[in-house]
Amino acid sequence: MNLDSKIPEGPLSEKWSSHKFNMKLVNPSNRRKYSVIVVGSGLAGGAAAASLAEQGYNVSCFCYQDSPRRAHSIAAQGGINASKNYQNDGDSVHRLFYDTVKGGDYRAREANVYRLAEVSSDIIDQCVANGVPFAREYGGLLANRSFGGAQVSRTFYARGQTGQQLLLGAYSALSKQIGLGKVKMFNRHEMLDLVKVDGHAKGIIVRNMATGELTRHASDAVVLATGGYGNVFFLSTNAQGCNVTAAYRAHKRGAGMANPCYTQIHPTCIPVHGDKQSKLTLMSESLRNDGRIWAPKDAEVAAMIRKGETDPNTVAEDDRDYYLERKYPSFGNLAPRDISSRAAKEACDEGRGVASTGLGVFLDFRDAIKRDGQKTIKERYGNLFDMYQCITGDNPYETPMMIFPAVHYTMGGLWVDYNLQSTIPGMFVGGEANFSDHGANRLGASALMQGLSDGYFILPYTVGNYLGEQGVATAGKVTTEHPAFAEVEANVKARIDKFLAIGGTESPRSFHKRLGHIIWEQCGMARSKEGLEGAIKDLQALRKEFWTNLRVVGDADGINPELERAGRVADFIEFGELMCRDALMREESCGGHFRVEHQTEDGEALRDDENFAFAGVWEYMGDDVEPQLHKESLIYENVKLATRSYK
Amino acid sequence: MEKTMDLTLKVWRQKSANSTGTFETYGVKDVSEGSSFLEMLDTLSEDLVEKGKEPVAFDHDCREGICGSCSMTINGIPHGPEKATTACQLHMRHFHDGQTITIEPWRAKPFPVIKDLVVDRSPFDRIIQSGGFITSRAGSAVDANAIPINKATADYAMDAAACIGCGACVAACPNASAMLFTGAKASHMNSLPQGKAEKDRRTLAMVTTMDGEGFGGCTNVGECEAACPKSISLDMIAQLNRDYATAQLKNFFKPVA
């Protein structure tokens, strides 16, 4: 597997501009001869499809939702970072770059992160021009807020719906191109496999989810912008449809999968309420500015609270353990996401958890309300308190909120070089689906930045460069008549037929839940050698059981949510095994990856830069064959590696 | 411990776009009051799968009230009885043990049923494709602070842009009018300085497409605003009417597009 990162020569700050100059260009009149497939219509996919069409390429865009406007980018709340330095508080491209590398616990590629920081300003300009109604000051200029992991105010926002507004901006640009006929949009279509011809990505096989029809689509390049794999945990903050299938199918066709064990667990989500729950809801991290996190000191008190026999408000001050304030006195309740999440898990593991399941801790505003008054707290967090009350039925002004960590972002993904090209030539990967920019931990408000950076400003250049290198003589030469398409389509069809033919007794959702349980317990917030080895065995057994005892009702001829889930769960089970292997291989703790064997005396993450400053890239070798590990060394020329401390 | 309830559901079942549908009655037991409405439907699905029957198909995705996928009429009200709440954010504590709940798809001619509770809302996409955008090629933008926008205008644009495109306004309207949806998007873009250049063209194109898709006219009933999970105001319709009249007048003297 060739892991040439293709980082351009020259100083960090000149790499992108010199690379752009050295790229092959495609003459505007020749662009219409090429076609590009974009899978996914979120920030990365929607923006890439619109921008490539604006340049004159023929684009086909696919999404599983009924409209491109529904991609899960829409659910991002907080904001988008950019190094505009509108606040005159010392921000710069270099500072955003530095914060992102450090926030990622020194496991991201320097050149990519620098470019991300470099184009961040252009993103804000582009979005404003598109009509995104960012928050403004009375003077009419853009407002900023601060966010975790940074000491400057560089986050732009549109109320608590920044993702929605950015996505609708990209959607409107995409819609214009659809209206002009430059983008052919395929809603309710799910990519089920990648087609390669002579080693290059040349098309995809999709299923029309409304009619069940399988169709072939050929192109000169393929862009995957299919999001993250958080739903491998069953319960996450992802949308119900989010899945790893497109990325995993491409992996099976030869694309390297990098750092799958890097997942981010967000500390402030609403706890699970029972075994019927389908998803977890995030509460903004900003709540930790005024709320104090605690669990009862005594497990018996916690048990009484769980049963509803004790009102948490009556627990005496001395019987409360404000564990973040105790362990991290200088950061207190504002300790980073990974650290806060692990501390909550520890409290619950000790039997001191609250909520009906015992998996919850308190986020208490009693003292803040006493200090600042209910009115002030309402002004700051009113909408979040309302949301909490809507979901739980509890009034957080009167009874402390309960929170618990939940999976909400995955930093790992398909390996890409500096051009965002995977190990399969002609297949590019953007947004959360690739591994490139966030290392082992993502900072808040950086996901939106990366999605739009890839979509508006990177892929439109690098895809064009690839097409130019291939030459106009190759444009449109491979059609769906090529035997490779028939072969892959037959594979896809056989797989669907197999799902329907198993005729067992267990539903896809039930398998999904069991998978999620294994991954959450063994490859969640704390991982151990023993646990991971056990999980790999359990997942192999689960896979066998899945393929012998699955029950998919209905048929393949139309909308069939059971069939859709079966395909996704089948891939998630295999992917989960890869995650565990990656976590087992990485004998260190970094960012969202915490190995219990690798911690300091006081329980902090212990990184091993000497042996693990690399991206772990897995090559698929066949079913029931161990995948092969390849390494891309991470070389830091501009940032000095240091230990994160929040004591 | 959480309270649970037993419910009777009358659910619209329809095999495909071309078949005729009918209500089927199902019982669900032990629904916890902390479940969302869609989790209650998940429970029904698992029960049906257990019996080898096809589960009820319905659109849903984010389950946090923002993607606009979920689309069902619950006891006659799009998204159900709670004000400013999508079906996915509606929780079962608002229902009671022994209750009968009727669940139907959006009922509107431009939104044909594809299966069970799933309808085709692509006319909304086509309205946007015809004019619901501000043309600005990637790479062509000026600095974001080059055009100051007063806060009131920015807030108004945001109020309009909060629409999630779910279609409840159409389902609630006796005329199946899409004026609230179209008005919200047009008002969002028409009110911003960046959107002024295409304002008249945009307004005419969106209204023409809206009419062509078969949506009815607005007769000021106001059901759309009441059903809207994002509380989009009727003012957006008034704004659209004003912008449309102005654009038509201008277009009469000198074509705007």
Interface residues (C-beta under 8 A of the other chain):
Chain A: A47 A50 S51 E54 Q65 D66 S67 P68 R69 R70 H72 I74 A75 K84 Y86 D122 I124 D125 Q126 C127 V128 A129 N130 G131 P133 F134 A135 R136 E137 Y138 G139 G140 L141 L142 A158 R159 Q161 G163 Q164 Q165 L168 Y171 S172 A173 S175 K176 I178 G179 M185 N187 A210 T237 A239 Q240 G241 H273 G274 K276 Q277 S278 K279 T281 K307 G308 S356 C390 I391 T392 G393 Y456 F457 P460 S507 R509 S510 R551 V553 G554 G558 I559 N560 P561 E562
Chain B: M1 E2 K15 S16 V31 S32 E33 G34 S35 S36 L38 E39 D42 T43 S45 E46 L48 V49 E50 G52 K53 E54 P55 A57 D59 H60 D61 C62 R63 E64 I66 C67 G68 S69 T85 Q89 H91 R93 I114 K115 D116 V118 D120 R121 S122 F124 D125 I128 Q129 S130 G132 F133 I134 T135 S136 R137 A138 G139 S140 A141 V142 D143 A144 N145 I147 P148 I149 N150 K151 A154 D155 A157 M158 A161 A162 I164 G165 H188 M189 L192 Q194 G195
